[in-house]
Amino acid sequence: MIDSLTVGGVDMLHGPWDMERVTGWFDTPGVRLETVDRLGHGAHTSNGRWANRLVRITGLFHHDGCVDQQVERDRLAGLFHDGKTVEVRMQHGGLNLANDFRLADELKVEPDTDTLSDFDMLLAAVDPYLYSPFRESILRPVGAGVGLEYPLFSVGGVLTFGTAIDTTEPIWNDGNAVSYPRFKVTADAPGGFAITLNGKRVAFPWPVFSDSPVVVDMSGSVTVSGVDQSHLLSDRGWTGVEPGGVAYPSFDLLRGGTGWATVQHRDTYI
């Protein structure tokens, strides 16, 4: 049983929109294969690539009259104006999954009576996957908390150092496809930073300022204030968390400084 289904925040199970059938959500997307005929039977094929995910939602639309029908229809259609994407989220069987979708064909609203219409909506996802909500945690730089304690010799006349802060923070993926975490680095660091995951390193060896956080998306990009700055990287060890896996990232400030990284990770399903 589907517990909830929203399209751009519009409830498709309760209220005027009454979903009766959804197709494409529970299926895998199609697969694209490049083939070359063999001299004998069959064909040589390349590695498959997932095609786009298409989801069709159909059902009934309840309204008080023609004016109400037009208002609600315009509200839903307006979400997709000018090719915009909207979040489609479904809760089912303990899973809470979503992706961003565009309208792939007409939004059909066909009146049956003054108070009832049929609707049919075909949506195309931005990518073929479905995602759980992000989980967030804070990752401190390696060595954080260690340093001379002041006043010097104040503890029993001995020169003392601080206690290291735990800089390990597990991230995991309960899905069935590789998940790529994001790291939002908020720091004042003259020499930049590096993030290591699964033994692979992404390094940004340039000054970083706390009022301009740097976002490292392990699927393959780095942005500063929303602008792609991936060309500034010295190391590009892009990697993700395997299905059912757990990983322990580390965060280093390359030439000192202060700051932290906010880790965002989620389950990914195909």
N, C-alpha and C positions, 0 to 999 in steps of 0.2 A: 504493500500500500504506500502511495506517495503521501508523505506527511505535509509537505509544503512545496509550492512552486511559485517563484516570483520572476517577473520579467521587468527589469528596470525598476524594481520596487513595487510593481503592480501585482497584487495577489491574484493568481489565476485559479484558485480553488474556492475562495470565499468572496462573495460580493457579486458584482455584475458579471464578471468573467467566470465561467464554470467549465474548466478543462475536463474533457471526456477522454482524450487520448493524446499520448505523447510518443513519438517514434524517433529513433536515432540517438536518444540519450543513453540507453542501455546497450546499444550495439557498439562495436568498434567502428571507427571510420573505415572507409575503403583503403585499399593499398594500391599505390602506383608502381608498376613494374615496367622496366625497359627490356624488351625481348629481341633476340636475334634468332631466326630460324636455323635449326640444325640441318645438316645434310640428310639425316635420317628423320625419325619421328621426334616430335617435340621441339623445344626451343631453349636457348640459353637465356637466363634471366639475371638481371642485376639485383642488388639488395633492394628490398621493398622500402618504399617511403609512404608514411601515412598521408592519406588525402585529407581534405577538409572534413570537419564534422558538421553534418546537417541535422537539424532537429525540427520536426514539424509538431506544432501544437494545435489541436482542433477541439471544438466544444461548442457550448451555448453561451450566448450573451444576453443577459436579462436587463431590461430597461423599462422606464416608466412611460416612454413615448418617443416620438421621433427626435425631439430636442435632446432628451437625455441620451439617446443612442448616439447622436452626432457628437455630443460633448465627450463621452467616454471613448468613442472611437478615435476622435482627434487627439485625446490625451495619450492613448497608447501609440498611435501612429507617430505623434510628434517626438517620441523618445528616439526614433530612428532617423530623424530629419538630417538631411545632408550626409547620409552614410555613417552616422554616428554608431558607436558600439554601446550596448547596454549589458549589464550583468544579468545572466540568467542563473538562478540558484535553485537547487532542488535538495530537499531532505528526504531520504528514503533508506529504510533498513539500517539506521544508525549512521549513515554517511551524509555529510553536508558538503556538497560539491557544487562548483560553479565555473563559469568561464564567461568571457565577453563575446557577444554575438552581434551580427548585423542582420538586417532584414534582407533575405535572399530572393524574395519574390513578393507578390502582392500580399498585403494584409487584407484578407477577404472578410467582409462583414455583410451577410445576406439576410435581410429581414424575412422572417416567417410570419410573424404577427406584429401587432403594435407594441408588444412587450417582450418579444423573443426573436433573436437572430442566431444564425450559425456563424462561426468564425473559423478561419483557417490561416495559420501563420507559419511560414517557412523561414528558419533562421540558420545562419552560417557562422560557425565559431571562428575566432581569430586564429586559433591553432587547434589541433585535434584532441587536446587533453582536457581533463576535468580536474579541478583543484579544490583541496580543502581550504578553509580559512588559514591565513598566516598565523604561526606561533612566533612570539617575539621573546628575545632574551638579550642580556647585555654581556658583551665580551670585552674583558679588560686586556690591555697590552701585557705581553710577557714581561715579568719582572716588576709589575706594578706593586707598590707598597714597600718595596725594598729600598733602603737608603739610610743615611745617618739620621739618628734621632736627636733632636735638639730640645733643651740645651745639652751640649756635649757632656758626657760623664755624669749625667744627672741620675742614672740608675745604678746605685751601688758603686759609684766612682769608676764605672766601666764604660768604654765606648760601645754603644749599642746600635743595632740596625733594626729597621721595622720588619714586621712579619709579611711575607709575600701573600698577596691576594690570590685566591684561586682563579686562574686564567683559563681553565677548561670549561667548556659549555657544550654539552652534547646536542647534536641536531639529528633528526631521524626522519624516515620516510616510510609510512605504513602503506603506501600505494603500490601499484604494480608497474610503474614506469619511473625512469630516473627523475629525481627532483633536484632543481638548481636553486640553492639558497641565495639570498641577497644580504649584503653587509652595508649598512649606512654608517660611514665613518664620520664622527664628529670629534675633531681634534685640532690642536694647535701644534703642528709638527713641522719644523723647517726642512726635514729630509724626507718627508712622506712616510709611507707605511707599506707593509706587506701582509697579505693574508695567505695562510697555508691550509690546505684541505686535502686529505687523502695523499699527503706527500707532494702535492703540486702547489706551486706558488704563483700568486698574482701580486706584482709589486708596482707601486705608484711612487716613484722617487722624486717627487716635486713637493714644494711647500703646500701644506694643507691648513686651512683656517676654519675655526669652529662655526663661523657664520656662513660658511659655504660647504655643507656636508658633501662628501663624496660617496656615491652609491656604486658598489661593485655587485653586478649581477653575474653569478657564476655561469650563466648560459652564454656569456661572451660579450659583456659591455661594461664600461665605466662612464658614469655621468657626473658632472659637477654643475650644480644649480640647473639641472635639466639638460645640459649640453653634453653631447658625447665627447669624451676625452680619451677614448681607448687608445689612440695613437701615442699617448704619453707613457704607456706602460713599458717597463723594462722586462717583465716576466708575464707570460700569458698562460698560466697553467690552469685553464678552465676545467672544471670538474664538477660532478654532482654527487648526490647520495643515491646509491642503488636501491631498488625496491626492497623493502623490509630491512634496510640498512641503518646503521648508526655511525656518525662521524664526529670527530672532535677537532674543530678548526682552531687555529691560533692566530693572534693578531700582534704584529710587531711595529713599533715606531722606529724607523730606520736610523735616525740621528737624534733621538730623544724627543721630548715634548710631553704633552698631556692629552688625554682623550679616551674615547671608547668607541666600540662598534656595536650598533644595534643589529642583531642577527634576526632575519626573517626566514622561516623555513615552513614547508607545507608538504602534505601528501599529494602525489601526482598519480592520476589514473588514466589509462587508455581504454 
